[in-house]
Amino acid sequence: MRPPYKFRRDAYVLPSDLPIPGVGQQPVNGFLFRDGQPILIDTGMPIDRPEFLDALWGLVDPADLRWVVVTHDDRDHSGALVDILDAAPRARLVTNGVSLIRLSEEFAVPAERVVQVNPGQRFRLGRHDFEALRPPTFDSPGTIGLFDHSEDTLISSDSFGTILPEPAEYIDVTDPGFRAGFDVFNRAIAPWTSATDLPRFDAVLRRIRRLSPGTVLSSHAPVIGRHIDGLFDAMSDIPLLPAWLPDSTLDVETAMAAQEAELALTTEPA
């Protein structure tokens, strides 16, 4: 995991990177809005749990954290959720009902600490005016994205992610390296796009484009604050591409071993 960085007043990225052998580095982000009633969006990978918690509590007191949004139940979005809820007694979990059911396969969250939201629903968390939406690409049926009307910011969960040759804090979508990783990533998480109904896919994309986000925060990309129209254009091409599969067996064990080795190096006593 890399050190957190501020991308706006009282708003931070908690970044990590997952090595994808033969492909590159997949960003894995959590986001913290610290103003008013502090909001955490996604809770990192299990393998990063100690570092993620250290970074989070270095930015906000556990007693002050009020909301934890989990965009979906995958492990790279819910890795430190239990520890955070245990440490932050005032925090409530905000997620979709499908994700809540899937999370409940592993642990129980008291009903009084859960707020369920569905695409199309608009709600406030502190001073932030959120609208829940279904991103154009996703790999979990419980996925929700958010549009923050108070900041013109799209929080897109997995969608609009990319794979990069090296870590970055900000990215220009006109960079050829971004587009190559974008085409791979968005097809890999949503192979169904090659068989989707194009008019319906485009309709989803148009609804989100009409929100005119000034910033896009993807769980799997650096902060995107420029050429947003180009980002939507790139997404509109995804269903036109063949379903992506690696040329050879993707060595997930090697990727995880690299993460564990890096974690061991950073936690060994001096």
C-alpha positions as CSV (number, residue, x, y, z in Angstrom):
1,M,0.0,0.0,0.0
2,R,1.1,3.5,-0.8
3,P,0.7,6.6,1.5
4,P,-2.6,8.4,1.3
5,Y,-2.8,11.6,-0.8
6,K,-5.1,14.5,-0.8
7,F,-6.9,15.2,-4.1
8,R,-9.3,17.9,-2.8
9,R,-9.9,19.8,0.4
10,D,-10.4,17.2,3.1
11,A,-10.7,14.4,0.6
12,Y,-8.1,11.6,0.3
13,V,-7.2,8.5,-1.7
14,L,-6.0,5.5,0.2
15,P,-4.1,3.8,-2.6
16,S,-2.7,0.3,-3.2
17,D,-1.7,-1.7,-6.2
18,L,-2.2,-5.3,-7.1
19,P,0.4,-6.8,-9.4
20,I,-1.1,-8.6,-12.4
21,P,1.7,-10.7,-13.9
22,G,2.4,-10.0,-17.5
23,V,-0.1,-7.1,-17.6
24,G,0.9,-4.4,-15.0
25,Q,-0.3,-2.9,-11.8
26,Q,-4.0,-2.7,-10.9
27,P,-4.8,0.3,-8.6
28,V,-7.0,-0.5,-5.6
29,N,-8.4,2.6,-3.9
30,G,-10.4,3.6,-0.9
31,F,-11.6,7.2,-0.5
32,L,-12.1,9.3,2.6
33,F,-14.2,12.5,2.7
34,R,-13.2,14.0,6.0
35,D,-15.3,17.1,6.2
36,G,-18.5,17.3,8.2
37,Q,-19.5,13.7,8.9
38,P,-16.5,11.7,7.7
39,I,-17.3,9.1,5.0
40,L,-15.1,6.2,3.9
41,I,-15.8,4.6,0.6
42,D,-14.5,1.0,0.3
43,T,-12.1,-0.6,2.8
44,G,-9.2,-2.0,0.9
45,M,-7.8,-5.5,0.4
46,P,-7.5,-8.1,3.2
47,I,-3.7,-8.3,2.5
48,D,-3.4,-4.5,3.1
49,R,-5.5,-4.5,6.3
50,P,-2.9,-3.4,8.8
51,E,-1.6,-0.7,6.6
52,F,-5.0,0.4,5.5
53,L,-6.2,0.8,9.1
54,D,-3.0,2.7,10.0
55,A,-3.5,5.1,7.1
56,L,-7.2,5.6,7.8
57,W,-6.8,6.2,11.5
58,G,-4.0,8.6,10.7
59,L,-6.5,10.8,8.9
60,V,-9.6,10.4,11.0
61,D,-10.4,9.5,14.6
62,P,-12.4,6.2,14.8
63,A,-14.8,8.0,17.1
64,D,-15.6,10.5,14.4
65,L,-16.1,8.2,11.4
66,R,-19.8,8.2,10.6
67,W,-20.3,6.3,7.3
68,V,-18.7,3.4,5.6
69,V,-19.9,2.9,2.0
70,V,-19.1,-0.5,0.4
71,T,-19.7,-0.2,-3.3
72,H,-19.9,-4.0,-3.5
73,D,-18.9,-7.1,-1.6
74,D,-15.7,-8.2,-3.4
75,R,-12.8,-8.7,-1.1
76,D,-10.8,-5.8,-2.4
77,H,-13.6,-3.5,-1.4
78,S,-14.4,-5.0,2.0
79,G,-11.1,-6.2,3.3
80,A,-11.0,-4.1,6.5
81,L,-14.7,-3.6,7.0
82,V,-15.1,-5.6,10.2
83,D,-12.1,-4.0,11.9
84,I,-13.4,-0.5,11.0
85,L,-16.9,-1.1,12.3
86,D,-15.5,-2.6,15.5
87,A,-13.2,0.4,16.0
88,A,-15.7,3.1,15.0
89,P,-18.9,2.7,17.1
90,R,-20.7,5.6,15.4
91,A,-20.1,4.4,11.9
92,R,-22.9,2.9,9.8
93,L,-22.5,0.7,6.8
94,V,-24.1,1.9,3.5
95,T,-24.4,-0.7,0.8
96,N,-26.8,-2.5,-1.6
97,G,-29.0,-5.3,-0.2
98,V,-27.4,-7.9,-2.5
99,S,-24.0,-6.9,-1.3
100,L,-25.2,-7.1,2.3
101,I,-26.5,-10.6,1.8
102,R,-23.1,-11.7,0.3
103,L,-21.1,-10.0,3.0
104,S,-23.3,-11.8,5.6
105,E,-21.9,-15.1,4.4
106,E,-18.7,-14.1,6.2
107,F,-19.8,-11.9,9.1
108,A,-22.9,-10.3,10.6
109,V,-23.5,-6.6,10.7
110,P,-26.1,-5.4,13.3
111,A,-29.2,-4.3,11.4
112,E,-29.3,-1.0,13.2
113,R,-25.9,-0.1,11.7
114,V,-26.9,-0.7,8.1
115,V,-28.4,1.7,5.5
116,Q,-29.4,-0.1,2.3
117,V,-29.4,1.9,-1.0
118,N,-30.5,1.0,-4.5
119,P,-29.7,2.5,-7.9
120,G,-31.8,5.6,-8.5
121,Q,-32.0,6.5,-4.9
122,R,-30.9,10.0,-3.7
123,F,-29.7,10.5,-0.1
124,R,-27.5,12.7,2.0
125,L,-24.5,11.7,4.1
126,G,-23.5,14.8,6.1
127,R,-23.1,17.6,3.6
128,H,-22.8,15.3,0.6
129,D,-25.8,14.9,-1.7
130,F,-25.4,11.4,-3.2
131,E,-27.3,9.6,-5.9
132,A,-26.8,5.9,-6.2
133,L,-26.4,4.5,-9.7
134,R,-25.5,1.3,-11.6
135,P,-22.1,1.8,-13.3
136,P,-21.8,0.8,-16.9
137,T,-19.4,-2.1,-16.1
138,F,-19.4,-4.3,-12.9
139,D,-18.5,-7.7,-11.7
140,S,-20.9,-8.1,-8.8
141,P,-24.7,-7.9,-8.9
142,G,-24.7,-5.7,-5.7
143,T,-22.5,-3.0,-7.2
144,I,-23.5,0.6,-6.7
145,G,-21.8,3.7,-7.9
146,L,-22.4,7.2,-6.5
147,F,-22.7,10.6,-7.9
148,D,-21.9,13.4,-5.4
149,H,-24.0,16.3,-6.6
150,S,-22.4,18.5,-4.0
151,E,-18.9,18.1,-5.6
152,D,-19.8,17.0,-9.2
153,T,-17.9,13.8,-8.6
154,L,-18.6,10.3,-9.9
155,I,-17.5,7.4,-7.7
156,S,-17.7,4.6,-10.1
157,S,-16.6,1.5,-8.1
158,D,-14.8,-0.9,-10.5
159,S,-16.0,0.8,-13.7
160,F,-13.6,3.1,-15.6
161,G,-10.6,1.3,-14.0
162,T,-7.4,0.5,-15.7
163,I,-4.1,-1.4,-15.4
164,L,-1.0,0.7,-15.5
165,P,2.7,-0.1,-16.0
166,E,3.5,1.8,-12.7
167,P,1.5,3.5,-9.9
168,A,0.2,7.0,-10.4
169,E,-1.9,9.5,-8.4
170,Y,-3.5,11.2,-11.3
171,I,-3.9,10.1,-14.9
172,D,-4.7,11.7,-18.3
173,V,-7.1,9.5,-20.2
174,T,-5.5,10.5,-23.4
175,D,-2.3,8.7,-22.3
176,P,-2.0,5.6,-24.6
177,G,-1.0,3.5,-21.5
178,F,-4.2,4.4,-19.8
179,R,-6.4,3.3,-22.7
180,A,-4.6,0.0,-23.2
181,G,-5.1,-1.0,-19.6
182,F,-8.6,0.4,-19.6
183,D,-9.7,-1.8,-22.5
184,V,-8.3,-4.9,-20.8
185,F,-9.6,-4.1,-17.3
186,N,-13.2,-3.2,-18.2
187,R,-13.6,-6.3,-20.4
188,A,-11.9,-8.5,-17.8
189,I,-14.3,-7.5,-15.0
190,A,-17.3,-7.6,-17.3
191,P,-16.8,-10.1,-20.1
192,W,-20.6,-10.0,-20.6
193,T,-20.1,-6.6,-22.4
194,S,-19.2,-8.5,-25.6
195,A,-22.7,-9.9,-25.7
196,T,-24.6,-7.0,-24.3
197,D,-27.5,-5.1,-26.0
198,L,-25.7,-2.0,-27.4
199,P,-28.6,0.4,-27.2
200,R,-29.2,-0.5,-23.5
201,F,-25.5,-0.2,-22.7
202,D,-25.4,3.2,-24.4
203,A,-28.5,4.4,-22.5
204,V,-26.8,3.6,-19.2
205,L,-23.7,5.4,-20.3
206,R,-25.7,8.5,-21.5
207,R,-27.6,8.8,-18.2
208,I,-24.3,9.0,-16.3
209,R,-22.6,11.2,-18.9
210,R,-25.5,13.7,-18.5
211,L,-24.5,14.2,-14.9
212,S,-21.3,15.9,-16.2
213,P,-18.9,14.8,-13.6
214,G,-15.8,17.0,-13.1
215,T,-13.9,14.3,-11.4
216,V,-14.1,10.5,-11.6
217,L,-13.0,8.3,-8.7
218,S,-12.7,4.7,-9.8
219,S,-11.7,2.1,-7.3
220,H,-9.2,0.9,-9.8
221,A,-7.7,4.0,-11.4
222,P,-5.8,7.1,-10.4
223,V,-7.9,10.3,-9.9
224,I,-9.3,11.4,-13.3
225,G,-10.1,15.1,-13.6
226,R,-9.5,15.9,-17.2
227,H,-10.9,14.8,-20.6
228,I,-13.9,13.1,-18.9
229,D,-15.8,13.0,-22.3
230,G,-12.9,10.9,-23.6
231,L,-13.4,8.6,-20.7
232,F,-17.0,8.0,-21.7
233,D,-16.1,7.6,-25.3
234,A,-13.6,4.9,-24.3
235,M,-16.3,3.1,-22.3
236,S,-18.7,3.2,-25.2
237,D,-16.2,1.2,-27.2
238,I,-16.0,-1.7,-24.7
239,P,-19.0,-3.7,-26.0
240,L,-17.6,-3.5,-29.5
241,L,-14.4,-5.3,-28.4
242,P,-14.1,-9.1,-28.1
243,A,-14.3,-10.6,-24.6
244,W,-10.8,-10.4,-23.0
245,L,-9.0,-13.4,-21.7
246,P,-5.3,-13.6,-20.9
247,D,-3.1,-15.2,-23.5
248,S,-1.9,-17.6,-20.9
249,T,-3.0,-18.7,-17.4
250,L,-3.2,-15.7,-15.1
251,D,-0.9,-16.5,-12.2
252,V,-2.9,-15.2,-9.4
253,E,-0.8,-17.0,-6.8
254,T,2.3,-15.2,-8.0
255,A,0.5,-11.8,-7.7
256,M,-0.7,-12.5,-4.2
257,A,2.8,-13.8,-3.2
258,A,4.3,-10.6,-4.4
259,Q,1.9,-8.6,-2.3
260,E,2.6,-10.7,0.8
261,A,6.4,-10.4,0.3
262,E,6.0,-6.6,0.0
263,L,3.9,-6.5,3.2
264,A,6.5,-8.7,5.0
265,L,9.3,-6.3,4.1
266,T,7.3,-3.2,5.4
267,T,6.4,-4.9,8.7
268,E,9.7,-6.6,9.6
269,P,11.2,-5.0,12.7
270,A,14.3,-2.9,12.1
